[in-house]
């Protein structure tokens, strides 16, 4: 039996086959061509609903592949083709999937040509996908739409199962009767929940969109000037790039709101963006484990409350429930800091409370502040240092493009904070330390500030803290 998400996708693909659907590298693909390719993928997969590994890139044929998998009722297993050859091969070997989909180059590079794995090779839409051998094995996970690889910000990435029901709850609104006139921009990577969510939301709304292979300031700005979207989504790193660029309010004319999530964004950066461009920034809080967002700002709340609640990530959304508890599980009152627990609306009314590792507080009006990750707190000689506080202070410097802060073992103090900094203009580590002395407590100031050309980041734009730690992996000498 078809699922309501599958039904919606099928309906939208057939609404106006000749209308524009996806623009990529200056070329438009219509809904009919997108639907034809998706259904060819579905036909090659068959009816056994296998787990299908996809070496997923931000290309139209990959979007058609995602839609084809969902139309067939199978499970998309996200494989990130940008993690490095050895890790990709090890990932595919451990998954041992019955079917893998990718471009000819990706298949040749990463997939062993041995049974029982079947392979579907994809290319430009307009050229039919091909299968190496029929799909015979059916290692199914019935009801699971996507096995999403988490970003691996603090440790090895892991896969989270997202059901068809969870995705439907997040992306389905009123059923469209025609293709939308407005054009969206998708620059989030499909290997991240934000990319899958944004693509499916646009598809289910019958909204055409520009697909960028990655966030690129010039291409993004060209798309904004050409299509004048009313809303855009920017992860904090991208938002800071736009903020400190030569773009003007005229370049962003037409945008009414910017949404931002996946990583912390300081209230100072949000306010600076609004001051420069006249556009409010609506932050949110989400996680792959929740199947989407559980808190966020809407425009009305922002207009009414931002001046008094700046820095919050908004109130519960999409039917979620939020609470803060102590280490013993005691539910805490308004503005008391503790561990955040969530009942995501996407998981249904009977789900249990899910405890996160995020320190948070919720005020009497229901606004949520994320105070940092409990598992990332640095204890320096008995003093607790929150990396996000140090990162935010560094990023407030006008010459700093981005920063990442981790703890490094210290034989005397236990741990000390160290920072990796990416610059937009020349400034020394000593100058940055001096800048922090007026903004942080002495024990919060990093013992080392490493200035690098680029901070290693996950596909979602977060700093890859495992890679940052590896940079500082030599313990301080006694």
C-alpha positions in Angstrom: 0.0 0.0 0.0 1.3 3.4 -0.9 2.2 5.9 1.8 0.8 9.5 1.8 4.3 10.8 1.3 4.7 8.6 -1.8 1.2 9.6 -3.0 2.1 13.3 -2.7 5.4 12.9 -4.6 3.6 11.0 -7.4 0.8 13.6 -7.6 3.2 16.6 -7.8 5.4 15.0 -10.5 2.3 14.7 -12.7 0.8 18.2 -12.0 2.4 20.1 -14.8 4.9 17.9 -16.6 6.2 20.7 -18.9 6.8 23.2 -16.1 10.3 23.9 -14.7 11.3 21.9 -11.7 15.0 22.1 -11.0 17.7 24.4 -12.2 21.3 23.2 -12.1 24.3 24.9 -13.7 22.0 27.2 -15.7 19.8 24.5 -17.2 16.2 23.8 -16.2 14.7 20.3 -15.9 10.9 19.9 -16.0 8.7 17.9 -13.8 8.0 15.4 -16.5 11.6 14.6 -17.0 12.2 14.4 -13.3 9.2 12.1 -12.8 10.2 9.9 -15.7 13.7 9.4 -14.3 12.4 8.8 -10.8 10.0 6.1 -12.0 12.7 4.4 -14.1 14.8 4.2 -10.9 11.7 2.8 -9.1 11.2 0.2 -11.8 14.8 -1.0 -11.5 14.5 -1.3 -7.8 11.4 -3.4 -8.0 8.8 -4.2 -5.4 11.0 -5.9 -2.7 11.7 -2.6 -0.9 15.4 -3.2 -0.4 17.8 -1.0 1.4 19.4 1.1 -1.4 22.7 2.7 -0.8 23.2 6.0 -2.8 26.5 7.8 -3.2 24.5 11.0 -2.9 25.5 14.3 -4.5 23.7 17.6 -5.1 22.7 16.8 -8.7 19.3 16.5 -10.4 19.8 12.8 -11.1 20.4 12.1 -7.5 17.2 13.9 -6.5 15.4 11.8 -9.0 17.0 8.8 -7.5 15.8 9.8 -4.0 12.3 10.2 -5.4 12.4 6.9 -7.2 13.4 5.1 -4.0 10.6 6.7 -2.1 8.1 5.9 -4.8 9.1 2.3 -4.6 8.7 2.1 -0.9 12.3 1.2 -0.4 14.8 2.6 2.1 17.4 5.2 1.0 20.7 4.6 2.8 22.8 7.7 2.5 26.4 7.2 1.6 28.6 10.4 1.7 31.0 10.3 -1.3 33.1 13.1 0.1 34.4 11.3 3.2 37.6 10.0 1.7 38.2 6.8 -0.4 39.1 4.5 2.4 36.2 5.5 4.7 33.7 5.3 1.8 34.8 1.7 0.9 34.8 0.6 4.5 31.3 2.1 4.9 30.0 0.2 1.9 31.6 -3.0 3.0 30.1 -2.8 6.5 26.6 -2.0 5.1 26.7 -5.0 2.8 23.7 -3.6 0.8 21.9 -5.5 -1.9 21.8 -2.4 -4.2 24.0 0.6 -4.6 23.3 3.6 -6.8 25.8 6.2 -8.1 27.5 7.9 -11.0 29.8 5.8 -13.2 32.8 7.5 -11.7 31.6 6.8 -8.1 30.7 3.2 -8.8 34.1 2.6 -10.4 35.9 4.2 -7.5 34.1 2.7 -4.5 32.0 -0.3 -5.4 33.6 -3.8 -5.6 32.3 -5.6 -8.7 31.3 -8.7 -6.9 27.9 -10.3 -6.2 25.5 -10.2 -4.5 25.5 -6.4 -4.7 23.5 -5.0 -7.7 24.4 -1.6 -9.1 22.4 1.1 -10.8 24.5 3.7 -12.6 23.0 7.1 -13.0 23.9 10.0 -15.3 22.3 13.1 -16.7 18.5 13.1 -16.7 17.4 12.3 -20.2 19.7 9.3 -20.3 18.2 6.2 -18.7 19.8 4.7 -15.6 21.2 1.2 -16.1 21.3 -1.8 -13.7 24.2 -4.2 -13.7 22.1 -7.2 -12.7 18.5 -7.5 -11.5 18.0 -6.7 -7.9 17.3 -10.1 -6.2 18.2 -9.7 -2.6 15.7 -7.9 -0.4 17.3 -6.7 2.8 14.3 -4.6 3.7 13.5 -2.2 6.5 9.8 -1.8 6.0 8.5 1.7 6.8 11.9 3.3 6.9 12.3 6.0 4.3 15.9 7.2 4.9 18.8 5.8 6.9 20.6 9.2 7.4 24.2 9.5 8.2 24.7 12.0 11.0 27.2 14.8 10.6 29.8 13.2 12.9 30.6 16.6 14.4 32.0 15.2 17.7 32.7 11.6 16.8 32.2 8.9 14.2 29.0 9.4 12.1 26.2 7.0 12.8 23.0 6.2 10.9 19.6 7.2 12.1 16.4 5.7 10.7 13.8 8.1 9.5 10.4 6.6 8.8 8.0 7.6 6.1 5.6 8.8 8.8 8.4 11.1 10.3 9.2 12.7 6.9 5.5 13.1 6.1 4.9 14.9 9.4 7.8 17.3 8.6 7.2 18.1 4.9 3.6 17.6 4.0 1.3 20.7 4.0 -1.8 21.4 2.0 -1.8 19.5 -1.3 -0.9 21.8 -4.2 -3.1 22.2 -7.3 -0.5 23.8 -9.5 3.2 24.4 -9.7 4.3 27.4 -7.6 5.4 30.6 -9.3 8.2 31.3 -6.7 11.6 29.6 -6.9 13.5 28.3 -3.9 17.2 27.8 -3.5 18.7 24.6 -2.2 22.3 24.8 -1.1 22.3 22.3 1.8 24.0 19.0 1.0 21.7 16.0 0.3 23.9 13.9 2.6 22.6 16.0 5.5 19.1 15.9 6.9 18.6 19.6 6.1 19.2 19.0 2.4 16.8 16.0 2.2 14.2 17.9 4.2 14.4 21.0 2.0 14.3 19.1 -1.3 11.3 17.0 -0.2 9.5 20.1 1.2 9.9 21.9 -2.2 8.8 18.8 -4.1 5.7 18.3 -1.9 4.8 21.9 -2.3 5.3 21.7 -6.1 7.9 24.5 -5.8 10.7 24.7 -8.4 14.2 25.3 -7.0 17.7 26.1 -7.9 20.1 23.3 -6.8 23.6 24.3 -5.9 26.3 21.7 -5.6 27.5 23.5 -2.4 27.2 26.9 -1.0 29.1 29.3 -3.2 28.7 33.0 -2.5 28.7 34.1 -6.1 26.3 31.4 -7.4 24.0 31.9 -4.5 23.9 35.6 -4.9 23.2 35.2 -8.7 20.3 32.9 -7.9 18.9 35.3 -5.2 19.1 38.3 -7.6 17.5 36.3 -10.4 14.7 34.6 -8.6 14.1 36.9 -5.6 13.0 34.2 -3.2 11.0 35.3 -0.2 12.9 33.0 2.2 16.3 31.4 2.1 18.1 29.0 4.4 21.7 29.5 5.5 23.8 27.5 7.9 25.8 29.8 10.3 29.0 29.5 8.3 27.3 30.5 5.1 25.3 33.3 6.8 28.6 34.8 8.2 30.1 34.6 4.6 27.1 36.6 3.3 27.2 39.0 6.2 30.9 39.9 5.7 30.7 40.0 1.9 30.3 43.0 -0.4 26.6 42.1 -1.0 24.2 44.9 -0.3 20.5 45.1 0.8 19.7 45.6 -2.9 21.3 42.3 -3.8 19.0 40.5 -1.3 15.9 42.5 -2.1 12.8 40.3 -2.0 14.0 38.1 0.8 11.7 38.5 3.8 13.3 36.1 6.2 16.5 34.0 6.5 16.2 30.7 8.4 19.3 29.2 10.1 20.0 26.0 11.9 22.3 22.9 12.2 24.8 24.8 14.3 24.8 27.7 16.9 24.4 31.2 15.5 25.2 34.1 17.9 22.6 36.7 18.5 25.3 39.3 17.5 25.6 37.8 14.1 21.9 37.5 13.7 21.5 41.2 14.6 24.3 42.3 12.4 22.8 40.5 9.4 19.4 42.2 10.1 21.0 45.6 10.5 23.0 45.2 7.2 20.3 43.7 5.0 17.0 44.6 6.8 16.1 40.9 7.0 15.3 39.0 10.2 17.1 35.8 10.9 14.9 33.0 12.3 17.0 30.4 14.1 15.9 26.8 14.8 16.8 23.7 16.7 16.7 20.3 15.0 18.5 16.9 14.9 18.6 14.0 12.6 17.3 11.8 15.4 14.1 13.9 15.6 13.4 13.7 11.9 13.6 17.5 11.6 12.9 20.5 13.7 11.5 20.6 17.2 11.9 24.4 18.0 12.2 27.6 16.0 11.3 31.2 15.6 8.4 32.3 13.4 8.1 35.8 12.0 5.4 36.9 14.4 7.3 35.7 17.4 10.5 37.4 16.1 8.7 40.7 15.7 7.2 40.6 19.2 9.9 38.9 21.3 13.4 39.1 19.7 14.5 42.2 21.5 13.9 40.5 24.9 14.7 36.9 24.0 17.6 37.3 21.5 19.8 34.3 21.4 16.9 31.8 21.9 16.3 29.2 19.2 12.5 29.8 19.5 9.7 27.8 20.8 8.5 24.2 20.3 7.4 23.5 16.8 5.8 20.7 14.7 4.0 19.3 17.7 7.1 18.8 19.8 7.3 19.0 23.6 10.4 20.3 25.4 11.6 20.2 29.0 14.8 20.6 30.9 15.9 18.1 33.6 18.6 17.7 36.2 21.2 14.9 36.1 18.8 12.8 38.2 15.9 13.3 35.8 14.1 15.9 37.9 12.1 18.3 35.7 13.4 21.8 36.3 11.5 25.1 36.3 11.7 28.1 34.1 15.2 29.4 33.3 16.9 26.6 35.3 19.7 25.2 33.2 19.9 21.4 32.7 19.8 18.7 30.1 17.2 19.1 27.3 14.7 16.4 26.7 12.4 16.3 23.7 9.3 14.5 22.5 9.4 15.2 18.8 6.0 15.5 17.1 7.4 13.6 14.1 7.5 10.4 16.3 3.9 10.4 17.3 2.0 10.9 20.6 3.2 7.7 22.3 7.0 8.3 22.0 9.1 8.5 25.1 11.1 11.5 26.2 14.4 11.6 24.4 17.3 13.0 26.4 19.8 15.0 24.4 23.4 16.0 25.4 22.5 19.6 25.0 22.5 21.9 28.0 19.5 24.3 27.8 17.0 26.5 29.6 13.4 27.2 28.8 11.8 30.4 30.0 8.2 30.9 31.3 7.0 31.8 27.7 8.4 28.5 26.3 11.5 30.0 24.6 14.5 27.6 24.4 18.1 28.6 24.8 20.8 26.1 23.9 23.7 26.6 26.3 26.2 24.1 24.9 26.8 20.4 24.7 27.2 18.7 28.1 29.6 16.2 26.5 31.8 18.9 25.2 32.3 20.9 28.4 35.9 21.5 29.2 36.9 21.4 32.9 40.0 23.4 33.4 41.4 23.1 36.9 37.9 22.8 38.3 36.4 25.6 36.2 33.9 24.6 33.5 34.4 26.1 30.0 31.7 25.9 27.4 33.3 25.8 23.9 30.4 27.7 22.3 31.0 30.7 24.6 34.6 30.8 23.5 33.8 30.2 19.8 31.2 33.0 19.9 33.7 35.4 21.5 36.3 34.7 18.8 33.8 35.0 16.0 32.8 38.4 17.3 36.2 39.7 16.1 35.8 41.5 12.8 38.7 39.7 11.2 37.5 36.2 12.2 35.6 34.2 9.6 34.9 31.2 11.9 36.2 29.4 14.9 36.1 26.0 16.6 37.0 25.2 20.2 37.9 21.9 21.8 39.6 20.6 25.0 43.2 19.4 25.0 44.6 17.1 27.8 46.8 19.0 30.3 48.8 17.1 32.9 48.3 19.8 35.5 44.8 21.2 34.8 43.1 18.2 33.3 42.1 20.0 30.1 42.5 23.4 28.6 40.6 25.0 25.7 42.3 25.4 22.4 40.9 27.1 19.3 41.2 26.8 15.5 40.5 30.0 13.7 39.8 30.8 10.1 40.4 34.5 9.1 39.0 37.0 6.6 41.8 39.5 7.3 45.3 39.3 8.9 45.4 39.1 12.7 47.8 37.3 15.0 47.0 34.7 17.6 48.4 37.0 20.3 46.1 39.8 19.1 43.1 37.4 19.3 44.1 36.4 22.9 44.3 40.0 23.9 40.9 40.7 22.3 39.4 37.8 24.4 40.7 39.2 27.7 38.0 41.8 27.7 35.3 39.3 26.8 36.0 36.0 28.7 37.2 34.9 32.1 40.9 34.1 32.2 40.3 30.4 32.5 38.2 30.5 29.3 40.9 32.0 27.1 42.4 29.3 24.8 46.0 28.2 25.7 46.6 27.8 21.9 45.0 29.5 19.0 45.8 27.9 15.6 45.2 30.0 12.6 44.3 27.9 9.6 43.3 28.5 6.0 40.1 26.6 6.4 38.4 24.9 9.4 37.5 21.3 8.5 33.8 21.0 8.3 31.1 18.4 7.9 28.7 18.5 4.9 26.2 20.4 7.0 28.7 23.2 7.6 29.5 22.4 11.2 33.1 22.4 12.4 34.4 18.8 12.3 35.5 18.6 16.0 37.1 15.2 15.6 39.4 16.7 12.9 40.0 19.8 15.0 41.0 17.6 18.0 43.4 15.7 15.7 45.1 19.0 15.0 45.8 19.4 18.7 46.4 15.7 19.5 49.9 16.2 21.1 49.4 16.6 24.9 51.0 19.6 26.6 54.4 18.6 28.1 54.5 18.6 31.9 
